Amino acid sequence: MTVLSHSIKSKLMCIFLCLGVISCGSSGGDNSETKKPVNGGETSSTSSVASNNVKVNLVFPTNLSNLGGVDHSQIQLYVETNDNFGEAVDVTVNDISLTVFNDLWRTDGELIYLQGLESPTLDINVTSEYGYTESSQFMIANNTAIMGGSIYAIDLFFDNVGSVIYAIDENKSALIEVNINSNNRREIYESENILEQKLVRGAFADSQIYLIEEGASLESPISLLTVDSSGVVIDQFNSTSPVNQPVSVFIDNSKELLSSENDLVAYILDGDANDSLSQWFLDGEYKGENYPLLVSTDESTGFSSNYVPSAAIKLGDSILLSRERSSSDGFSSGSLVEVNFAPKQNTYTAKANVFASIDNEYGRIQKPTAMALTHDKTTLYIADQDKIWSMDLTKDDKPFKLITSSSIIPQKLGNGPRLGSFITAIEVHPKYNILYVAAGAQGIIAIDVATGDRITVAK
């Protein structure tokens, strides 16, 4: 972010960036001045502009992205004002009024024309309760998402703030930190010997990063590493019980799950085991040890060779699993299973129950390879090859609908870059209802869930 010294009576201020011009100004008064950025005029790139009175952050699309052919888009902004300027009561983009929703200003169903696809510009005006107006201009530097080298993203997760996204690059077996506003990248951690170890999954909790490395063979133990934001390894544990193919991991940061026994525990989904779930204790008496999580099942929920587990997330005090099932007609179908816990003497029981049908009148989700929950836990997003669906968890029958698709089957929905055929991770931004996707060779893609439009954040 570039911060300018500014007063309400200023008429015009300009800062010149390597990618275009961002300007801010306030109405009222006769004095004017032009000031340089506090960084001494160094070239930089940012998706926010600020004065002493108003800060505007471009949330979707970011000004450093690949629009993938999108020429009309909904716009989402974060606007912050100080007491002197007063509360923002009206925000317009290219003369179209925005609506505020959960601290986010956005177009309410109306699309903004992105003029000049090589470098679309957005003229933004913020008016306060006192009648002051500040103006700014954003330039979307199209095609800059490829700057900084390629990322073959197989997993992603955010820090607590949401300004940084961590991606696991399969080709490099490395953890890459990407600033989603500036597109600045740095490699935080890389496996020592990618022929013997491979970084496959990760998670963020308690300001620390947890990484899973698997060995070159099924006989090799997997490792769980705790690293800080600089990539320094704090702890490293080797598996004490077999985990063959870790396909999904999450941390019970709130310690809600009964099976966590009030400890910080990582849960790992094994894509190649009958006992698909295992838990890895990160603190407490059993720190560093991992155990299979014994779950009672029946014919409809059993873990067998007919079912391929693909993703696991925490749903309050239970665990939600997605699986793919092959059938004799050559078509696969997905299913969602919920693992619930109940106390029993000095321990607990775990039982799997069918959570929802995903092959019904609403559609057919064949390969549910990744899942993510909204912050209010009312909507579940499900990745399915090159499509993403949303499921309404507030209704008993849990209806679902397609929200974006780069496939003609059942239909294309939303504009922008292709999702690719095998999405391995999706994540909702910590503050905003924007979905981020680890799409392999397609890199990191952000999705406006209201329109289905997609932009490439890093590739």
C-alpha positions in Angstrom: 0.0 0.0 0.0 1.2 3.5 -0.8 0.2 6.1 1.9 -0.1 9.8 1.1 -0.2 12.8 3.3 -3.6 14.3 2.6 -6.1 16.8 4.0 -9.8 17.1 3.2 -9.2 20.5 1.5 -6.7 19.1 -1.0 -8.0 19.0 -4.5 -5.6 16.7 -6.2 -2.9 14.2 -5.4 -1.2 11.8 -7.9 1.1 8.9 -7.5 2.7 7.3 -10.5 3.2 3.5 -10.4 4.9 1.3 -12.9 1.6 -0.1 -13.9 -0.5 3.1 -14.2 -1.8 6.0 -12.3 -3.7 6.0 -9.0 -5.2 9.3 -7.9 -7.0 10.5 -4.9 -8.7 13.8 -4.2 -11.3 15.5 -2.0 -13.9 18.1 -2.9 -13.9 21.5 -1.1 -11.4 24.3 -0.6 -9.1 26.3 -2.9 -5.6 25.1 -1.9 -4.0 22.3 -3.8 -0.7 20.5 -3.9 1.0 17.6 -5.5 3.0 15.2 -3.3 5.3 12.2 -3.9 4.8 8.8 -2.4 6.4 8.3 1.0 8.6 5.6 -0.6 10.4 8.3 -2.5 8.8 7.5 -5.9 10.0 3.9 -6.1 8.0 1.8 -8.6 5.5 -0.5 -6.9 2.2 -2.2 -7.5 -0.8 -2.4 -5.2 -4.5 -3.1 -5.2 -5.3 -0.4 -2.6 -5.0 3.4 -2.5 -5.1 5.4 0.7 -5.0 9.0 1.9 -5.1 10.1 5.5 -8.9 10.0 5.2 -9.9 7.1 3.0 -8.4 3.7 2.1 -9.9 1.8 -0.8 -8.9 -1.8 -1.4 -9.9 -3.5 -4.7 -11.0 -7.0 -3.6 -12.4 -8.5 -6.8 -10.9 -8.4 -9.3 -7.5 -7.5 -8.0 -5.5 -5.0 -10.1 -2.8 -7.7 -10.7 -4.6 -10.6 -12.3 -5.4 -12.4 -15.5 -9.0 -11.7 -16.5 -9.1 -14.6 -18.9 -11.3 -12.7 -21.4 -13.8 -11.3 -18.8 -14.9 -7.9 -20.1 -17.8 -7.3 -17.6 -17.5 -8.0 -13.9 -19.0 -7.4 -10.6 -16.8 -5.2 -8.4 -16.1 -5.7 -4.7 -14.3 -3.0 -2.7 -13.3 -2.5 0.9 -13.6 1.1 2.0 -12.1 2.4 5.3 -12.5 6.1 6.4 -11.4 8.1 9.4 -13.4 10.3 11.7 -12.6 13.5 10.0 -13.9 12.4 6.7 -16.9 10.6 8.2 -18.6 7.3 7.4 -18.9 6.4 3.7 -22.5 6.6 2.6 -22.1 6.3 -1.2 -19.5 4.6 -3.4 -19.6 4.6 -7.2 -17.5 2.8 -9.7 -17.6 4.2 -13.2 -20.7 6.1 -12.2 -22.5 2.9 -11.0 -23.6 2.9 -7.4 -22.4 0.1 -5.1 -24.3 -1.5 -2.2 -22.6 -2.2 1.2 -22.8 -5.7 2.5 -20.9 -7.0 5.5 -18.4 -4.1 5.3 -17.8 -4.8 1.6 -19.0 -2.4 -1.1 -20.1 -4.3 -4.3 -22.2 -4.1 -7.4 -25.6 -5.6 -6.7 -26.0 -7.8 -9.7 -24.9 -5.1 -12.1 -21.7 -5.7 -14.2 -19.1 -3.1 -14.7 -17.6 -2.8 -18.2 -13.9 -3.2 -18.0 -12.8 -0.6 -20.6 -9.8 -1.6 -22.7 -8.9 -5.2 -21.9 -5.2 -4.7 -21.9 -5.4 -2.2 -19.0 -9.0 -1.7 -17.7 -9.5 1.3 -15.4 -12.0 1.9 -12.6 -12.9 5.4 -11.5 -14.0 5.2 -7.9 -15.7 8.0 -5.9 -16.4 7.8 -2.1 -18.8 10.2 -0.5 -19.0 10.7 3.3 -21.9 11.5 5.6 -20.5 15.1 5.8 -20.6 15.5 2.0 -16.9 15.1 1.3 -15.9 13.2 -1.8 -12.7 11.5 -2.6 -11.8 10.0 -6.0 -9.4 7.4 -7.0 -8.5 5.4 -10.1 -7.4 1.8 -10.3 -5.7 0.2 -13.3 -6.1 -3.5 -13.7 -2.8 -4.7 -15.1 -4.2 -7.6 -17.1 -1.9 -10.7 -17.6 0.4 -9.9 -14.7 -0.7 -13.0 -12.8 2.1 -14.9 -14.6 4.8 -12.6 -13.3 7.2 -14.2 -10.8 7.4 -17.7 -12.3 4.9 -20.5 -12.7 3.0 -22.2 -9.8 1.6 -25.7 -10.2 -0.8 -25.4 -7.3 -2.0 -28.6 -5.6 -3.0 -27.1 -2.2 -3.6 -23.6 -0.8 -4.5 -21.9 2.5 -4.6 -18.4 3.9 -3.0 -16.7 6.8 -5.4 -15.2 9.4 -5.6 -11.8 7.7 -6.2 -12.9 4.2 -3.6 -10.7 2.4 -1.3 -13.7 1.9 -2.1 -17.1 0.4 0.2 -20.1 0.7 0.4 -22.5 -2.2 2.1 -25.9 -2.5 3.8 -26.2 -5.9 3.9 -29.8 -6.9 6.7 -29.4 -9.5 9.1 -27.7 -7.0 7.9 -29.5 -3.9 7.8 -26.1 -2.3 5.6 -23.8 -0.3 5.1 -20.5 -2.1 3.8 -17.3 -0.3 1.8 -15.1 -2.7 0.6 -11.6 -1.7 -2.7 -11.5 -3.5 -2.6 -7.7 -3.7 0.9 -7.1 -5.0 1.5 -10.5 -6.6 4.9 -10.6 -4.8 6.0 -14.1 -4.2 8.6 -15.9 -2.2 9.6 -19.5 -1.6 9.2 -20.3 2.1 10.1 -23.9 2.2 11.4 -26.6 -0.2 11.8 -30.3 0.4 15.5 -31.2 0.8 15.5 -34.0 -1.7 12.5 -34.0 -4.0 13.4 -37.5 -5.3 12.9 -38.9 -1.8 10.4 -36.5 -0.3 7.5 -34.6 -1.7 5.5 -31.8 -0.2 1.8 -32.6 -0.7 -0.5 -30.8 1.7 -0.5 -28.0 4.3 -2.6 -26.0 6.7 -2.4 -22.8 8.8 -3.3 -22.5 12.5 -2.1 -20.5 15.5 0.2 -18.3 13.3 2.1 -21.4 12.2 2.2 -23.5 9.0 1.8 -27.2 9.1 3.1 -29.2 6.1 2.8 -32.9 5.1 5.7 -34.6 3.2 5.3 -38.1 1.8 8.2 -40.5 0.9 9.1 -41.9 -2.5 7.4 -45.2 -1.7 4.4 -46.4 0.2 6.7 -48.0 2.8 8.3 -44.6 3.6 6.9 -42.8 6.5 5.2 -39.4 6.0 6.4 -36.4 7.9 4.5 -33.6 9.5 6.5 -30.3 9.8 5.7 -27.1 11.7 7.3 -24.0 10.1 7.1 -20.3 10.8 6.3 -17.7 8.2 10.0 -17.5 7.3 10.2 -21.2 6.6 12.2 -22.1 9.7 11.3 -25.7 10.8 10.1 -25.6 14.4 9.0 -29.3 14.8 9.2 -32.4 12.6 7.5 -35.7 13.3 7.6 -39.0 11.3 4.4 -41.1 11.2 4.1 -43.7 13.9 1.3 -45.5 12.0 0.9 -45.9 8.3 -0.5 -43.1 6.1 -0.1 -44.1 2.5 -1.5 -41.2 0.4 -2.4 -38.0 2.3 -5.0 -36.2 0.1 -6.5 -33.7 2.6 -5.5 -32.2 6.0 -7.1 -29.8 8.4 -6.2 -28.6 11.9 -8.8 -28.6 14.7 -7.7 -25.2 15.9 -10.8 -24.6 18.1 -10.4 -28.2 19.6 -14.2 -28.8 19.1 -13.9 -32.4 18.0 -14.3 -34.9 20.8 -11.5 -37.0 19.3 -9.1 -34.1 19.8 -9.3 -34.6 23.6 -8.6 -30.8 24.1 -5.3 -31.0 22.2 -4.3 -29.4 19.0 -4.7 -32.1 16.4 -4.2 -32.4 12.6 -6.6 -34.7 10.8 -5.4 -36.4 7.6 -7.4 -38.2 5.0 -5.7 -41.1 3.4 -6.7 -41.8 -0.2 -5.3 -45.3 -0.1 -6.4 -47.0 3.1 -9.5 -48.7 4.5 -9.0 -46.7 7.7 -9.1 -43.4 5.8 -8.9 -41.0 8.7 -6.0 -40.5 11.0 -5.2 -37.9 13.7 -1.8 -36.4 14.5 -1.3 -34.8 17.9 0.5 -31.5 17.8 0.7 -30.8 21.5 -0.3 -32.5 24.8 0.7 -35.9 26.2 0.7 -37.6 22.7 2.6 -34.8 20.8 4.2 -36.1 17.6 2.2 -39.3 17.5 -0.4 -40.3 14.9 -3.2 -42.9 15.1 -5.9 -44.2 12.8 -9.3 -42.9 13.7 -11.6 -45.9 14.0 -15.0 -45.1 12.5 -17.9 -47.5 12.6 -19.6 -47.8 9.2 -22.4 -49.7 7.4 -22.8 -50.7 3.8 -23.7 -47.3 2.6 -20.9 -45.5 4.4 -18.2 -48.1 4.5 -14.6 -47.4 3.5 -13.8 -49.9 0.8 -12.1 -50.3 -2.6 -15.3 -49.0 -4.2 -14.9 -45.6 -2.6 -12.1 -43.2 -3.1 -11.9 -40.6 -0.3 -10.8 -37.3 -1.7 -11.4 -34.4 0.8 -12.1 -33.8 4.5 -13.1 -30.6 6.4 -14.3 -29.8 9.9 -18.0 -29.1 10.2 -18.5 -27.8 13.7 -18.0 -30.8 16.0 -18.0 -33.4 13.2 -15.9 -34.2 10.1 -17.3 -34.1 6.6 -15.8 -36.4 4.0 -16.2 -36.4 0.2 -15.7 -39.6 -1.8 -15.9 -40.9 -5.3 -17.6 -44.2 -6.1 -17.0 -46.1 -9.3 -19.9 -48.1 -10.8 -20.4 -50.9 -13.3 -21.7 -48.6 -16.0 -18.4 -46.8 -16.1 -19.7 -43.6 -14.5 -18.5 -42.4 -11.2 -20.7 -40.7 -8.6 -19.8 -38.8 -5.5 -21.1 -39.0 -1.9 -20.7 -37.0 1.3 -20.3 -38.7 4.6 -20.3 -37.1 8.1 -18.3 -38.6 11.0 -20.0 -37.8 14.3 -18.5 -38.4 17.7 -20.2 -39.4 21.0 -18.7 -39.9 24.5 -18.4 -43.5 25.8 -17.0 -44.1 29.3 -13.5 -42.6 29.3 -13.3 -42.5 25.5 -15.6 -41.8 22.5 -17.2 -43.5 19.5 -17.1 -42.3 15.9 -19.8 -43.2 13.4 -20.1 -42.4 9.7 -23.5 -41.3 8.4 -24.6 -40.3 4.9 -24.6 -36.5 5.0 -26.3 -35.7 1.7 -27.0 -37.2 -1.7 -25.1 -35.5 -4.6 -26.7 -37.6 -7.4 -30.3 -36.5 -7.5 -32.7 -34.0 -9.1 -30.3 -31.1 -8.5 -27.5 -32.6 -10.5 -24.8 -35.2 -10.4 -21.5 -34.5 -8.6 -19.2 -37.2 -9.9 -15.7 -36.4 -8.5 -16.0 -34.3 -5.3 -12.2 -33.6 -5.0 -12.3 -30.6 -2.6 -14.6 -28.8 -0.3 -14.8 -25.4 1.6 -17.3 -23.8 4.0 -18.5 -20.2 4.1 -17.7 -18.4 7.3 -21.2 -18.7 8.6 -21.2 -22.4 7.7 -24.5 -22.1 5.7 -23.0 -23.0 2.3 -20.7 -25.8 1.3 -18.6 -25.4 -1.9 -17.7 -28.6 -3.7 -15.2 -28.9 -6.5 -16.0 -31.5 -9.2 -13.5 -31.8 -12.0 -13.7 -28.4 -13.9 -16.9 -27.3 -12.0 -17.8 -26.0 -8.6 -21.2 -26.4 -6.9 -22.7 -24.8 -3.8 -24.8 -26.7 -1.3 -27.4 -24.9 0.9 -26.8 -26.4 4.4 -29.8 -24.5 5.9 -32.3 -26.8 4.3 -33.1 -30.3 5.2 -32.7 -31.7 1.6 -29.4 -29.7 1.1 -30.1 -28.6 -2.4 -27.1 -27.7 -4.6 -26.5 -25.7 -7.7 -23.7 -25.1 -10.2 -21.9 -21.7 -9.5 -19.0 -21.9 -12.1 -18.0 -24.2 -14.8 -15.5 -24.3 -17.7 -17.0 -27.5 -19.1 -19.8 -27.7 -21.6 -21.3 -30.6 -19.4 -23.7 -29.8 -18.0 -23.1 -26.2 -19.1 -20.5 -23.5 -19.1 -21.0 -20.9 -16.4 -19.0 -17.8 -15.7 -16.3 -16.2 -17.8 -12.5 -16.4 -17.3 -9.7 -18.9 -17.4 -10.3 -22.7 -17.4 -10.4 -24.4 -14.0 -8.6 -27.5 -15.3 -9.9 -31.0 -14.9 -8.7 -31.8 -11.4 -9.1 -29.3 -8.6 -7.3 -30.5 -5.5 -8.1 -27.6 -3.0 -10.5 -24.7 -2.6 -10.6 -22.1 0.2 -12.9 -19.2 1.1 -11.1 -15.9 1.8 -11.0 -15.2 5.6 -12.9 -12.0 5.2 -14.7 -11.9 1.8 -17.0 -14.4 0.1 -14.5 -15.1 -2.7 -13.4 -18.6 -3.5 -9.8 -19.5 -4.3 -8.9 -22.6 -6.2 -5.7 -24.7 -6.5 -6.0 -25.7 -10.1 -2.8 -27.5 -10.9 -1.2 -26.1 -14.1 -3.8 -23.3 -14.1 -2.3 -21.9 -10.9 -4.4 -20.1 -8.3 -7.8 -18.9 -9.5 -10.2 -16.6 -7.7 -14.0 -16.9 -8.3 -16.8 -14.4 -7.7 -19.4 -16.8 -6.4 -22.3 -14.4 -7.4 -21.5 -14.5 -11.2 -19.1 -17.5 -11.5 -16.5 -15.3 -13.2 -12.9 -16.4 -12.7 -9.6 -14.6 -12.6 -6.1 -16.0 -12.4 -4.3 -14.7 -9.3 -1.0 -16.5 -9.8 0.1 -18.9 -12.4 
